[in-house]
Amino acid sequence: MDCPKCGTWNPDDKDVCWRCQTELPKPLPEKKKTRQTFAGFPIWVWIAIVFFFAATSLGQCFISQVPTG
């Protein structure tokens, strides 16, 4: 991390700059990746449900148009 006052590089575990003794800002903790969910279910579940209903609806449309007889 670079010192905000003098620009000298300091290791991340240091609290003050080794050259000018200025207090260094604390490094931000890394964010954990979270899974995207909607109503408690993963997004892929909703995609599968939508695909199933779309395929079922299209199947019903084509079946109803088949001539009988």
Backbone as JSON, one array per atom type, in Angstrom:
{
  "sequence": "MDCPKCGTWNPDDKDVCWRCQTELPKPLPEKKKTRQTFAGFPIWVWIAIVFFFAATSLGQCFISQVPTG",
  "N": [[0.85, -1.17, 0.0], [0.54, 2.23, -0.76], [1.8, 5.15, 0.85], [-0.38, 7.74, 1.86], [0.62, 10.29, 2.27], [3.47, 10.58, 1.64], [3.85, 8.82, -0.43], [5.35, 6.51, -0.38], [5.94, 3.02, -0.69], [4.45, 0.59, 1.39], [4.3, -2.45, 3.28], [1.26, -4.42, 3.52], [0.65, -5.15, 6.13], [1.54, -3.18, 7.83], [1.0, -0.45, 10.11], [1.78, 2.2, 10.22], [3.57, 4.5, 8.14], [6.82, 3.66, 7.11], [8.65, 5.58, 6.43], [7.7, 8.31, 6.82], [6.16, 8.15, 9.07], [3.42, 8.45, 9.08], [0.04, 7.61, 9.79], [-1.34, 4.77, 8.29], [-4.08, 4.03, 6.06], [-6.57, 1.58, 6.86], [-6.68, -1.58, 5.28], [-9.37, -2.57, 3.14], [-11.7, -5.15, 3.9], [-11.94, -8.2, 2.02], [-14.66, -8.81, -0.16], [-17.03, -11.4, 0.04], [-18.15, -13.59, -2.47], [-21.5, -13.83, -3.23], [-24.2, -16.02, -3.84], [-26.59, -15.46, -6.36], [-29.93, -15.07, -5.59], [-33.49, -15.53, -5.69], [-36.35, -15.07, -4.0], [-35.43, -16.99, -2.22], [-34.54, -19.13, -3.75], [-32.02, -20.41, -5.96], [-31.0, -18.67, -8.95], [-30.83, -20.3, -11.22], [-32.78, -22.23, -10.79], [-35.18, -20.86, -11.14], [-34.9, -20.18, -13.82], [-35.01, -22.7, -14.98], [-37.64, -23.41, -14.3], [-39.15, -21.48, -15.71], [-38.38, -22.16, -18.33], [-39.45, -24.76, -18.47], [-42.26, -24.25, -18.25], [-42.6, -22.65, -20.51], [-41.92, -24.44, -22.57], [-43.88, -26.37, -22.14], [-46.21, -24.88, -22.62], [-45.85, -24.18, -25.33], [-45.89, -26.73, -26.4], [-48.53, -27.49, -25.85], [-49.89, -25.71, -27.51], [-49.14, -26.6, -30.06], [-50.11, -29.2, -30.03], [-52.85, -28.85, -29.84], [-53.44, -27.93, -32.35], [-53.2, -30.01, -34.06], [-54.76, -31.85, -36.57], [-57.59, -33.85, -36.06], [-58.74, -36.82, -37.1]],
  "CA": [[0.0, 0.0, 0.0], [1.31, 3.47, -0.82], [1.48, 6.13, 1.88], [-1.12, 8.86, 1.27], [1.35, 11.54, 2.45], [4.74, 10.66, 0.92], [3.81, 7.95, -1.6], [6.25, 5.38, -0.21], [5.26, 1.74, -0.59], [4.52, -0.08, 2.68], [3.57, -3.72, 3.29], [-0.13, -4.3, 3.97], [0.5, -5.39, 7.57], [2.05, -2.03, 8.59], [0.0, 0.53, 10.54], [2.32, 3.54, 9.95], [4.57, 4.56, 7.08], [8.16, 3.52, 7.65], [9.47, 6.75, 6.12], [7.22, 9.57, 7.41], [5.41, 7.81, 10.29], [2.0, 8.79, 8.94], [-0.82, 6.44, 9.95], [-1.83, 4.27, 7.01], [-5.48, 3.59, 6.12], [-6.75, 0.14, 7.0], [-7.16, -2.2, 4.02], [-10.76, -3.02, 3.17], [-11.82, -6.61, 3.83], [-12.42, -8.69, 0.73], [-16.07, -9.21, -0.16], [-17.29, -12.75, -0.4], [-19.14, -13.7, -3.52], [-22.74, -14.46, -2.8], [-25.0, -16.53, -4.95], [-27.8, -14.69, -6.62], [-31.15, -15.81, -5.32], [-34.75, -14.81, -5.78], [-37.32, -15.75, -3.14], [-34.78, -18.1, -1.55], [-34.09, -20.16, -4.67], [-31.01, -19.95, -6.91], [-31.53, -18.16, -10.22], [-30.96, -21.38, -12.21], [-34.05, -22.92, -10.56], [-36.22, -20.06, -11.78], [-34.73, -20.3, -15.27], [-35.53, -24.03, -15.33], [-39.11, -23.37, -14.18], [-39.65, -20.71, -16.85], [-38.17, -22.97, -19.53], [-40.42, -25.85, -18.43], [-43.6, -23.74, -18.57], [-42.61, -22.2, -21.9], [-41.95, -25.63, -23.42], [-45.2, -26.99, -21.97], [-47.19, -24.04, -23.31], [-45.67, -24.35, -26.77], [-46.35, -28.08, -26.72], [-49.99, -27.47, -25.83], [-50.34, -24.98, -28.7], [-48.98, -27.44, -31.25], [-50.97, -30.38, -29.92], [-54.23, -28.45, -30.09], [-53.6, -27.61, -33.76], [-53.09, -31.23, -34.87], [-56.1, -32.27, -36.98], [-58.03, -35.18, -35.61], [-59.78, -37.32, -37.89]],
  "C": [[0.9, 1.23, 0.0], [0.83, 4.43, 0.27], [0.73, 7.3, 1.25], [-0.36, 10.2, 1.38], [2.59, 11.61, 1.57], [4.8, 9.74, -0.3], [4.71, 6.74, -1.51], [5.44, 4.1, -0.06], [5.5, 1.14, 0.79], [3.81, -1.41, 2.58], [2.17, -3.54, 3.89], [-0.28, -4.47, 5.48], [1.01, -4.23, 8.43], [0.92, -1.06, 8.92], [0.44, 1.97, 10.27], [3.38, 3.43, 8.87], [5.97, 4.48, 7.69], [9.02, 4.76, 7.4], [8.99, 8.0, 6.87], [6.39, 9.39, 8.67], [3.94, 8.26, 10.26], [1.17, 7.5, 9.08], [-1.42, 6.05, 8.6], [-3.3, 3.86, 7.13], [-5.54, 2.07, 6.2], [-7.23, -0.43, 5.68], [-8.59, -2.69, 4.19], [-10.82, -4.54, 3.12], [-12.38, -7.03, 2.48], [-13.87, -9.14, 0.86], [-16.17, -10.65, -0.63], [-18.34, -12.73, -1.5], [-20.37, -14.41, -2.97], [-23.5, -14.94, -4.03], [-26.24, -15.68, -5.11], [-29.02, -15.57, -6.39], [-32.35, -14.91, -5.5], [-35.76, -15.64, -5.02], [-36.73, -17.01, -2.52], [-34.29, -19.21, -2.45], [-33.01, -19.59, -5.57], [-31.65, -19.56, -8.24], [-31.73, -19.3, -11.22], [-32.26, -22.16, -12.02], [-35.18, -22.17, -11.26], [-36.13, -20.14, -13.31], [-35.29, -21.65, -15.74], [-37.05, -24.05, -15.3], [-39.71, -22.62, -15.38], [-39.52, -21.51, -18.14], [-39.2, -24.11, -19.6], [-41.81, -25.37, -18.83], [-43.67, -23.24, -20.01], [-42.69, -23.4, -22.85], [-43.31, -26.31, -23.33], [-46.26, -26.19, -22.72], [-47.08, -24.18, -24.81], [-46.15, -25.73, -27.21], [-47.87, -28.15, -26.77], [-50.54, -26.76, -27.08], [-50.25, -25.85, -29.93], [-49.87, -28.67, -31.2], [-52.42, -30.03, -30.25], [-54.48, -28.16, -31.57], [-53.49, -28.85, -34.66], [-54.5, -31.66, -35.26], [-56.41, -33.7, -36.51], [-59.04, -35.71, -36.61], [-59.64, -37.8, -39.19]]
}
